[in-house]
Amino acid sequence: MIGLMTLLLGIVSTVYAESIFVYSGIPYWGSLIVNGSLVMNIFSALTAGIALFFTSLDLAVGPQYPYRYCNDYQCYGE
């Protein structure tokens, strides 16, 4: 919503203005940055949720398979 408002205010500020500010597109950069930030926040939240799921799964299943190290005649672990 903030990105949309920034875009609309950028359009309003460029209607009758003729300056380097308008020709460079600066009024629209803010909305692109806000929308890009929102997408990255969503991606970050999904990644964190998936990582939490796999970590919980590892903690739940991990104790069922104890660590063992065996060489020629000796086994260590358990």
C-alpha positions as CSV (number, residue, x, y, z in Angstrom):
1,M,0.0,0.0,0.0
2,I,2.9,2.4,0.8
3,G,4.5,1.6,-2.5
4,L,1.3,2.4,-4.3
5,M,0.9,5.7,-2.5
6,T,4.5,6.6,-3.3
7,L,3.8,5.8,-7.0
8,L,0.6,7.9,-7.1
9,L,2.3,10.8,-5.4
10,G,5.2,10.5,-7.9
11,I,2.7,10.7,-10.8
12,V,1.0,13.8,-9.3
13,S,4.4,15.5,-8.8
14,T,5.4,14.9,-12.4
15,V,2.2,16.2,-14.1
16,Y,3.3,19.8,-14.7
17,A,6.9,19.7,-13.7
18,E,9.7,19.9,-16.2
19,S,13.0,19.4,-14.4
20,I,15.9,16.9,-14.0
21,F,14.0,15.5,-11.0
22,V,11.2,14.4,-13.2
23,Y,13.2,13.3,-16.2
24,S,15.5,11.1,-14.1
25,G,12.5,9.1,-12.7
26,I,13.3,9.8,-9.1
27,P,9.6,10.1,-8.1
28,Y,9.1,6.4,-9.1
29,W,12.2,4.9,-7.6
30,G,10.7,5.1,-4.1
31,S,7.8,2.9,-5.0
32,L,10.1,0.4,-6.7
33,I,12.3,0.2,-3.7
34,V,9.3,-0.3,-1.3
35,N,7.8,-3.0,-3.5
36,G,11.2,-4.8,-3.8
37,S,11.7,-4.6,-0.1
38,L,8.3,-6.2,0.5
39,V,9.1,-9.0,-1.9
40,M,12.4,-9.7,-0.2
41,N,10.7,-9.7,3.3
42,I,8.2,-12.3,2.0
43,F,11.0,-14.4,0.5
44,S,13.0,-14.1,3.8
45,A,10.0,-15.2,5.9
46,L,9.4,-18.2,3.7
47,T,13.1,-19.2,3.8
48,A,13.1,-18.9,7.6
49,G,10.0,-21.0,7.9
50,I,11.4,-23.8,5.8
51,A,14.7,-23.7,7.8
52,L,12.7,-23.9,11.0
53,F,10.8,-26.9,9.7
54,F,13.9,-28.8,8.7
55,T,15.7,-27.9,12.0
56,S,12.7,-29.2,14.0
57,L,12.6,-32.3,11.8
58,D,16.3,-32.9,12.4
59,L,15.9,-32.5,16.2
60,A,13.0,-34.9,16.2
61,V,14.5,-37.6,14.0
62,G,18.2,-37.2,14.9
63,P,18.1,-39.0,18.3
64,Q,16.8,-42.1,16.7
65,Y,20.0,-42.5,14.8
66,P,23.0,-42.2,17.2
67,Y,26.4,-41.3,15.9
68,R,28.7,-44.3,15.3
69,Y,32.3,-44.4,14.0
70,C,33.9,-47.7,13.2
71,N,37.3,-48.5,12.0
72,D,39.0,-51.9,11.6
73,Y,38.2,-53.5,14.9
74,Q,36.7,-50.9,17.2
75,C,33.4,-48.9,17.2
76,Y,32.9,-45.6,19.0
77,G,29.7,-44.0,19.8
78,E,26.3,-44.9,21.3
